[in-house]
């Protein structure tokens, strides 16, 4: 009897906690796109209308149909907007997601006239063009689980058939429902005796049946296949499949009234039903108690592993690299790598409040924090839904904690408590380089001298990684968003989760290509071969972006499909290299320095790695006064114009292990 009472109390507590967790669950961010090809001025009529529109969308998030579109303002500053919630979520979940999206999109896309943001629970978009009842499949975002299916041919055939069944089901429903009704379908198909395939697809209700079907056909053709899970997101429709149940089953229709004979039969079965119910309840209590015990053991084991990991870090990092302390400890503690208590970081970040949130990466969100002594920090928090795990966490700590250079961001400490994985860095008040380069309102703050100093600082940081540190390190994900700027606009390279220690050989091979397409060297993107010359290629792309103020990945939107590299090569071949320069730099630029930087960048992006210079040679060329003759570049390597985010892996059977590719042009 005592055990039963304990079990009941435990079950009540567990269910209460689960209920609270579900109610307070924050929407799961997936991706956003806001091309900077068209922007509006701060405090303009368009911004006023955009903000009014977002407020209107947010206030209508509780609509029962999960869809709403509206406009704000008048032409030429009119803004069109809509939201769509996933068809299996409740009204309260929809309302919370839309409210979050309306807040986030104005932060993620502060001055762009067109934007879309996707969450697991909803999407929200706005534009300066009419988007109502208009089929839109671009931009397209692909996500997939990195775990492959064994029998891919059989699985892909089954997937195609199942998607078609769901599509036909949606078409039949649409024909029998009034205009504007949900265009949503979910079904499951048995793969084998022990495995089921779950599929969900949805269109915005304002589409016609023909456009919805066309959108889903596009999604079906381009859906990542051969994986344990995948999805395709577009502004007008989406498809997702998994080998585990990820959606809520649709309610079953109420049964018809029973006949008197059936009622009598039901009465005679009540005793048996009661016995079965009591047995099931007791089994549930036993399972809950067992689950709680297993959870406690696992939690203790994870905390123990965290302690062992910190001991390992402290044992490997030289004392002179770990002098930072956070709570006024004496000299005994200051000789160890700082393990910062969770309660200190919770207080510093106001319990990871939205107001303290600085941004979002593949690892998870980053928060600003203020320690009791007034020191400002940045805290990276491994997202519970992130595919990255302890491997990338350890990798970043083990690598960056050993590195000390003025152009590398400083890791101040870490925390592994209560299933939290936190990295603490020095705070960079000016955020990342991409914020300044690709936003005209901020780009004016970067004259040529500042950009030239940033170029040289990045080069020095990479050279240190390649040649001057105790370890030869390949960063593998060098890009503008991974270059942070301090209060004096000095660059500091960050994000070493994908970095690798390079052994004494010319190149290495990996089966897991990670990084960002557009910055990747061709031999790495296509064959998995990486070396110090892979980082040199990425530096060359970054150098051209700094000069032009344009993103390589989105450049082809406005340049007839040409990548930034091909466009630069054509200008250079004609002797028109200065046409590349960001027009904001014209008053301050030094033509000889600009042309020299373009020349160096073209050398860095040569197709053959052997033709690319080392970073020490790059620094020598940057410092030269024009007395040396630089080698002539040849046509640069082909550049993939797509963005890859969250290039991560996770062995969890039920966690979506997603690599995101955003394709900005039709395939």
C-alpha positions in Angstrom: 0.0 0.0 0.0 2.8 2.4 0.8 4.5 1.7 -2.5 1.2 2.4 -4.3 0.8 5.7 -2.5 4.4 6.7 -3.4 3.8 5.7 -7.0 0.6 7.7 -7.2 2.2 10.8 -5.8 5.2 10.4 -8.1 2.9 10.0 -11.1 1.0 13.2 -10.1 4.3 15.1 -9.8 5.6 13.7 -13.2 2.4 14.5 -15.0 2.3 18.0 -13.5 5.8 18.7 -14.6 5.1 17.4 -18.0 2.0 19.5 -18.3 3.9 22.6 -17.3 6.7 21.9 -19.7 4.2 21.4 -22.5 2.4 24.6 -21.7 5.6 26.6 -21.4 7.3 25.1 -24.4 8.9 27.7 -26.6 8.3 27.4 -30.4 11.1 25.5 -32.2 12.9 27.8 -34.5 13.9 26.3 -37.9 15.1 28.9 -40.3 14.6 32.4 -41.7 15.3 34.2 -44.9 15.4 37.9 -45.4 17.3 38.9 -48.6 19.0 42.3 -48.3 18.4 43.1 -52.0 15.6 45.4 -50.9 15.6 47.3 -47.6 13.7 50.1 -46.0 14.9 53.1 -43.9 14.6 53.1 -40.2 11.5 55.0 -39.0 10.1 55.1 -42.5 6.4 54.6 -43.4 7.2 51.0 -44.4 8.6 50.2 -41.0 5.6 51.7 -39.3 3.3 49.6 -41.5 5.5 46.5 -41.1 5.4 46.8 -37.3 1.6 47.4 -37.4 1.2 44.3 -39.5 3.2 42.1 -37.2 1.1 43.4 -34.3 -2.1 42.5 -36.2 -0.8 39.0 -37.0 0.2 38.4 -33.4 -3.2 39.5 -32.1 -5.0 37.1 -34.5 -2.8 34.1 -33.6 -5.7 32.5 -31.6 -7.9 32.1 -34.7 -9.3 28.6 -34.8 -8.3 27.9 -38.4 -4.6 28.6 -37.8 -4.3 30.9 -40.8 -4.6 34.6 -41.3 -3.5 37.2 -43.9 -3.8 41.0 -43.8 -2.3 44.2 -45.1 -1.1 47.4 -43.4 -0.8 50.9 -44.9 -1.2 52.1 -48.4 0.8 51.9 -51.6 3.7 52.4 -52.1 4.5 51.5 -48.5 1.8 48.8 -48.1 2.9 45.6 -46.4 1.3 42.2 -47.0 1.6 39.5 -44.3 0.3 36.1 -43.2 0.9 33.3 -40.8 0.1 29.6 -41.1 0.1 27.2 -38.1 0.7 23.5 -38.4 -2.7 21.8 -38.7 -2.3 19.4 -35.8 -1.4 22.0 -33.2 -3.9 23.6 -30.8 -5.0 27.2 -30.9 -2.9 28.0 -27.8 0.3 26.6 -29.4 -0.5 28.5 -32.6 -1.0 31.8 -30.8 2.3 31.4 -28.9 4.2 30.6 -32.1 2.8 33.5 -34.0 3.5 35.9 -31.2 7.1 34.6 -31.0 7.5 34.8 -34.8 6.2 38.4 -35.0 8.8 39.4 -32.4 11.7 37.4 -33.8 11.3 38.4 -37.4 11.6 42.1 -36.7 14.9 41.3 -34.9 16.2 38.8 -37.5 15.3 41.0 -40.4 15.4 44.5 -39.1 15.4 46.5 -42.4 14.4 44.0 -45.1 11.2 44.6 -47.0 10.6 40.8 -47.5 11.0 38.1 -44.9 9.9 34.7 -43.9 10.6 32.7 -40.7 9.8 29.0 -40.1 9.2 27.3 -36.8 8.1 23.7 -36.2 4.7 25.0 -35.2 4.1 27.8 -37.7 5.5 30.1 -40.4 5.2 33.9 -40.7 6.0 36.0 -43.7 5.6 39.6 -45.0 6.4 41.4 -48.2 6.1 44.6 -50.1 4.4 42.6 -52.9 1.1 40.9 -52.9 1.6 37.3 -51.5 -2.0 36.3 -51.0 -3.2 33.3 -53.1 0.2 33.4 -54.9 2.2 30.2 -55.3 5.7 30.7 -53.9 8.3 27.9 -53.7 11.3 30.1 -53.2 13.1 30.5 -50.9 13.3 26.8 -50.2 14.7 25.2 -47.1 15.7 21.5 -46.9 16.3 19.6 -43.7 17.3 16.0 -43.3 18.4 13.5 -40.7 22.1 12.6 -41.2 21.3 8.9 -40.5 20.8 6.9 -43.8 18.3 4.2 -44.5 19.7 0.8 -45.2 17.5 -0.2 -48.1 17.2 3.2 -49.8 15.5 2.0 -53.0 12.6 0.3 -51.2 12.3 3.2 -48.7 12.3 5.9 -51.4 9.6 4.1 -53.4 7.5 3.7 -50.2 8.1 7.4 -49.4 7.0 8.6 -52.8 3.9 6.4 -52.7 3.0 7.6 -49.2 3.5 11.3 -50.1 1.2 10.8 -53.1 -1.5 9.1 -50.9 -1.4 12.1 -48.5 -1.5 14.5 -51.4 -4.5 12.8 -52.9 -6.2 12.7 -49.5 -5.7 16.5 -49.2 -7.1 17.0 -52.7 -10.2 15.1 -51.9 -10.7 16.9 -48.6 -10.2 20.3 -50.4 -12.9 19.5 -52.9 -15.4 18.8 -50.2 -14.6 21.7 -48.0 -15.3 25.4 -48.3 -12.7 27.8 -49.7 -10.1 28.8 -47.1 -10.3 25.5 -45.2 -7.2 23.8 -43.9 -5.1 22.1 -46.6 -3.4 19.6 -44.2 -2.9 15.9 -44.3 -0.9 13.4 -42.2 -0.7 9.6 -42.6 1.5 6.7 -41.6 2.7 3.7 -43.6 4.2 0.5 -42.2 7.8 0.0 -43.4 8.4 -3.3 -41.7 7.1 -5.1 -38.7 8.9 -2.8 -36.3 9.1 0.5 -38.2 6.5 3.0 -39.5 6.9 5.9 -41.8 5.1 9.1 -40.8 4.3 11.9 -43.3 2.8 15.4 -42.9 2.1 17.9 -45.6 0.4 21.3 -45.7 -0.4 24.2 -48.0 -1.5 27.7 -47.1 -5.3 27.7 -47.3 -5.4 30.7 -49.7 -3.9 28.7 -52.5 -6.2 27.1 -55.1 -6.3 23.3 -55.2 -4.2 23.3 -58.4 -1.5 25.6 -56.9 -1.4 23.6 -53.7 -0.9 20.4 -55.7 1.7 22.0 -57.8 3.6 23.2 -54.7 3.5 19.8 -53.1 4.7 18.2 -56.4 7.6 20.5 -56.4 8.3 19.7 -52.7 8.0 15.9 -53.4 10.5 16.1 -56.3 13.0 18.0 -54.2 12.4 16.3 -50.8 15.6 14.9 -49.3 15.3 11.1 -49.5 17.1 8.0 -48.3 17.3 9.4 -44.8 15.5 8.5 -41.5 13.8 11.9 -41.7 13.6 15.0 -43.9 11.5 18.0 -44.7 11.1 20.7 -47.3 9.9 24.2 -46.3 8.7 26.8 -48.7 6.5 29.9 -48.3 3.4 28.2 -49.7 3.7 24.5 -48.6 5.8 22.0 -46.7 6.4 18.3 -46.4 8.0 16.3 -43.6 8.6 12.6 -43.0 10.1 10.7 -40.1 10.5 7.2 -38.9 8.9 8.2 -35.5 5.6 9.8 -34.7 6.1 13.6 -34.7 2.6 14.9 -35.3 -0.6 14.7 -33.2 -3.0 12.1 -34.6 -6.2 13.8 -35.9 -9.3 13.3 -33.7 -11.4 10.3 -34.6 -15.0 11.0 -35.5 -17.6 10.3 -32.8 -19.1 6.8 -33.0 -22.8 6.4 -34.0 -25.4 5.7 -31.2 -25.5 2.2 -29.9 -28.5 -0.1 -30.2 -30.2 -1.6 -27.1 -28.5 -4.9 -27.7 -25.1 -3.3 -27.9 -25.9 -1.3 -24.7 -26.7 -4.6 -22.8 -23.5 -6.1 -24.1 -21.6 -3.1 -22.9 -23.1 -3.4 -19.4 -22.0 -7.0 -19.2 -18.4 -6.0 -20.1 -18.0 -3.2 -17.5 -16.5 -5.4 -14.9 -13.9 -6.7 -17.3 -13.1 -3.2 -18.5 -12.8 -2.0 -14.9 -10.3 -4.8 -14.1 -8.3 -4.1 -17.3 -8.3 -0.3 -16.5 -7.0 -0.9 -12.9 -4.3 -3.3 -14.3 -3.2 -0.8 -16.9 -3.1 2.0 -14.3 -0.9 -0.1 -12.0 1.4 -0.9 -14.9 1.6 2.8 -15.7 2.6 3.6 -12.1 5.3 0.9 -12.2 6.6 2.2 -15.5 6.6 5.8 -14.3 8.5 4.8 -11.1 11.0 2.8 -13.2 11.3 5.7 -15.6 12.0 8.1 -12.8 14.7 5.8 -11.3 16.3 5.4 -14.8 16.1 9.2 -15.3 17.8 9.8 -12.0 20.6 7.4 -12.8 21.1 8.8 -16.3 21.1 12.4 -14.9 23.7 11.4 -12.3 25.8 9.6 -15.0 25.7 12.7 -17.3 26.7 15.0 -14.5 29.5 12.6 -13.7 30.6 12.6 -17.3 30.5 16.4 -17.3 32.8 16.4 -14.2 35.1 13.9 -15.9 35.2 16.0 -19.0 36.1 19.2 -17.1 38.8 17.3 -15.2 40.1 16.2 -18.6 40.1 19.8 -19.9 41.8 21.1 -16.8 44.4 18.4 -17.0 45.3 19.2 -20.6 45.2 23.0 -20.8 48.3 24.8 -19.6 47.9 26.9 -16.5 48.8 30.1 -18.2 45.8 29.7 -20.5 43.2 29.6 -17.7 43.7 32.4 -15.3 40.2 33.8 -15.5 38.0 33.5 -12.4 34.4 34.5 -11.8 33.6 34.5 -8.1 36.7 35.9 -6.5 38.3 32.5 -5.7 41.9 32.5 -4.5 44.9 31.5 -6.5 44.3 27.7 -6.0 41.2 27.8 -8.2 42.6 30.3 -10.7 45.1 27.7 -11.9 42.3 25.5 -13.3 40.1 25.9 -16.3 37.0 27.7 -15.0 33.9 25.6 -14.5 31.3 28.2 -13.8 28.3 27.3 -11.7 25.0 27.2 -13.4 23.2 29.4 -10.9 25.8 32.2 -11.6 25.1 32.0 -15.3 21.3 31.9 -14.8 21.5 35.0 -12.7 23.8 36.7 -15.2 21.5 36.1 -18.1 18.3 36.7 -16.2 17.5 33.0 -16.6 18.2 33.1 -20.4 15.5 35.8 -20.9 14.5 36.8 -24.4 15.7 40.4 -23.7 19.3 39.0 -23.2 19.3 36.9 -26.4 21.9 38.1 -28.8 21.4 35.6 -31.7 21.0 32.0 -32.8 23.4 29.6 -34.3 23.7 25.9 -35.2 24.9 25.3 -31.6 21.9 27.1 -30.1 21.1 30.6 -28.8 23.7 33.1 -27.4 22.8 35.3 -24.5 24.4 38.4 -23.0 25.2 38.2 -19.3 26.6 40.4 -16.6 28.5 38.7 -13.7 28.3 40.0 -10.1 31.6 41.8 -10.6 30.2 43.7 -13.6 32.0 41.7 -16.2 30.0 41.3 -19.4 30.0 37.9 -21.0 28.3 36.0 -23.9 26.9 32.6 -23.1 26.4 29.9 -25.8 23.7 27.5 -24.8 23.4 24.1 -26.5 19.8 23.9 -27.6 17.8 20.9 -26.5 16.7 20.4 -30.1 20.1 21.0 -31.6 21.8 18.1 -33.4 25.1 19.2 -31.9 26.1 17.5 -28.7 28.9 16.7 -26.4 31.3 16.0 -29.2 31.1 19.5 -30.7 31.0 21.0 -27.2 34.2 19.2 -26.2 35.8 20.1 -29.5 35.2 23.8 -29.1 36.4 23.8 -25.4 39.5 21.6 -26.1 40.6 23.7 -29.1 39.8 27.3 -28.3 40.9 27.0 -24.6 44.4 26.2 -25.8 44.5 29.1 -28.2 45.5 32.7 -27.3 45.6 35.4 -29.9 44.2 38.9 -30.2 42.2 37.9 -33.3 40.5 34.8 -31.8 37.6 35.1 -29.4 38.5 34.1 -25.8 36.7 31.2 -24.1 36.4 32.2 -20.5 34.8 29.0 -19.1 32.1 26.4 -19.5 29.3 24.8 -17.5 28.0 21.2 -17.5 25.2 21.0 -14.9 21.6 19.6 -14.9 21.9 18.6 -18.6 22.9 22.2 -19.6 25.9 22.6 -21.8 27.1 26.2 -21.7 30.2 28.0 -23.2 31.1 31.4 -21.8 33.0 33.9 -24.0 34.2 37.4 -23.8 31.4 39.8 -24.9 31.7 41.4 -28.4 29.6 44.6 -28.3 29.6 45.0 -32.1 28.3 41.5 -32.8 29.5 39.9 -36.0 31.0 41.2 -39.2 28.0 40.1 -41.4 25.7 42.5 -39.4 27.8 45.5 -40.6 28.7 44.3 -44.1 25.3 43.3 -45.4 23.1 46.1 -43.9 23.5 49.5 -45.5 22.5 51.2 -42.3 25.5 49.7 -40.5 27.9 49.4 -43.4 28.5 53.1 -43.5 30.4 52.7 -40.2 33.0 50.6 -42.0 35.1 52.8 -44.1 38.0 51.4 -46.2 40.6 51.7 -43.5 38.5 49.8 -41.0 37.7 47.1 -43.5 41.4 46.8 -44.4 42.3 46.5 -40.8 39.6 43.8 -40.4 41.0 41.9 -43.4 44.5 41.9 -41.9 43.2 40.9 -38.5 41.3 37.9 -39.9 44.4 36.9 -41.8 46.6 37.1 -38.7 44.1 34.9 -36.8 44.0 32.2 -39.5 47.8 32.2 -39.8 48.1 31.7 -36.0 45.8 28.7 -36.3 47.7 27.2 -39.3 51.3 28.0 -38.4 52.0 29.7 -35.0 49.8 27.9 -32.5 51.0 24.8 -30.7 48.4 22.9 -32.7 47.8 23.2 -36.4 44.1 23.8 -36.7 41.7 24.0 -39.6 38.7 26.1 -38.8 36.4 24.6 -41.6 33.6 27.2 -41.2 35.2 30.6 -41.7 32.6 33.2 -42.8 31.4 36.7 -41.9 29.0 35.6 -39.2 31.8 33.8 -37.4 34.0 36.9 -37.2 33.1 39.0 -34.2 34.0 42.6 -33.6 35.1 44.2 -30.4 34.4 47.7 -29.2 37.3 49.0 -31.4 36.0 47.0 -34.4 38.9 44.5 -34.1 38.0 41.1 -35.7 38.0 37.9 -33.6 37.4 34.6 -35.2 34.8 32.5 -33.3 32.9 29.2 -33.5 35.4 26.3 -33.3 32.8 23.6 -33.0 33.7 22.3 -36.5 37.5 22.9 -36.3 39.9 20.0 -36.5 43.5 19.5 -35.4 45.6 18.9 -38.5 48.3 16.3 -38.4 51.6 16.4 -40.2 50.4 15.6 -43.6 49.2 17.6 -46.7 45.5 16.9 -46.4 42.9 14.8 -44.6 39.6 13.3 -45.6 36.3 13.3 -43.9 33.0 11.5 -44.5 31.1 14.3 -42.8 31.3 17.6 -44.7 30.4 20.5 -42.5 30.5 24.3 -43.0 28.8 26.7 -45.3 28.4 26.2 -49.0 29.7 29.3 -50.9 32.7 29.5 -48.5 33.7 25.8 -49.0 36.7 24.9 -51.1 35.5 22.7 -54.0 37.7 19.7 -53.1 36.2 19.8 -49.6 32.6 20.3 -50.7 32.8 17.6 -53.4 35.3 15.0 -52.0 35.6 15.8 -48.3 39.3 16.7 -48.6 40.4 19.5 -46.3 43.7 21.2 -45.5 45.0 24.6 -44.5 44.2 25.6 -48.1 40.5 25.0 -47.4 40.5 27.9 -45.0 42.5 29.9 -47.5 39.7 29.5 -50.0 37.1 30.6 -47.4 39.3 33.6 -46.6 39.3 34.6 -50.3 35.5 34.5 -50.5 35.3 36.5 -47.2 37.7 39.1 -48.6 35.6 39.7 -51.7 32.5 40.1 -49.5 34.3 42.7 -47.4 35.3 44.7 -50.5 31.9 44.4 -52.3 29.5 44.4 -49.3 27.7 41.5 -51.0 27.0 38.0 -49.9 28.4 35.3 -52.1 25.5 33.0 -51.4 22.8 35.5 -52.4 24.7 37.5 -55.0 23.2 35.6 -57.9 19.8 36.9 -57.0 20.7 40.2 -58.6 23.5 39.2 -60.9 21.8 36.9 -63.5 22.8 33.7 -61.7 26.6 34.5 -61.5 28.3 33.8 -58.3 30.3 36.6 -56.7 33.6 34.8 -57.7 32.7 34.6 -61.3 31.5 38.1 -61.4 34.8 39.4 -59.9 36.8 37.3 -62.3 35.0 38.9 -65.3 35.6 42.4 -63.9 39.3 41.6 -63.2 39.8 40.1 -66.6 38.5 43.3 -68.2 40.6 45.5 -66.0 37.5 46.8 -64.2 38.2 45.5 -60.7 37.3 48.8 -59.0 33.7 48.3 -60.1 33.4 45.6 -57.5 33.8 48.0 -54.6 31.0 48.8 -52.2 29.8 52.3 -53.2 29.9 53.3 -49.6 33.7 52.9 -49.7 34.3 55.2 -52.7 35.1 58.4 -50.6 37.6 56.6 -48.3 39.1 53.9 -50.4 42.7 53.6 -51.6 42.5 52.2 -55.1 45.9 50.4 -55.0 45.0 48.6 -51.7 41.6 47.6 -53.0 43.0 46.2 -56.2 45.7 44.4 -54.3 43.1 42.8 -52.0 41.0 41.7 -55.0 44.1 40.2 -56.6 45.0 38.3 -53.3 41.4 37.1 -53.0 41.4 35.6 -56.5 44.7 33.8 -55.7 43.0 32.4 -52.6 40.0 30.9 -54.5 42.0 29.1 -57.2 40.6 25.7 -58.0 43.8 23.8 -57.4 44.8 24.0 -53.7 48.5 24.0 -54.6 47.9 27.3 -56.5 46.5 29.0 -53.4 49.0 30.9 -51.2 49.6 30.1 -47.5 48.2 32.6 -44.9 51.8 33.8 -44.1 52.2 34.6 -47.8 48.8 36.4 -47.7 49.9 38.6 -44.8 53.2 39.3 -46.6 51.3 40.4 -49.7 48.8 42.5 -47.7 51.8 44.3 -46.0 53.7 44.9 -49.3 53.9 48.5 -50.6 53.5 47.5 -54.2 57.2 46.7 -54.8 56.5 43.0 -55.2 54.9 41.3 -58.2 51.9 39.1 -57.3 51.3 35.9 -59.3 48.6 36.0 -62.0 45.4 34.3 -60.9 43.4 32.0 -63.2 39.7 31.6 -63.3 38.4 30.8 -59.8 36.8 27.5 -58.8 33.1 27.0 -59.2 31.3 28.2 -56.1 28.1 26.5 -54.8 25.6 29.3 -54.2 23.7 27.7 -51.3 23.7 28.1 -47.6 24.1 25.1 -45.2 23.3 25.7 -41.5 23.5 23.3 -38.5 26.0 20.9 -40.1 25.8 18.6 -37.2 25.3 15.0 -36.1 23.4 13.3 -33.3 23.0 9.7 -32.6 19.6 10.1 -30.8 17.0 7.8 -32.4 14.1 10.2 -32.0 15.8 13.6 -32.4 15.8 15.3 -35.8 19.3 15.5 -37.0 19.0 18.4 -39.4 21.2 19.9 -42.1 19.5 23.0 -43.6 20.1 24.1 -47.1 18.4 27.2 -48.4 18.2 27.4 -52.1 17.4 30.9 -53.4 16.8 30.0 -57.1 14.6 27.4 -58.8 16.2 24.1 -59.3 
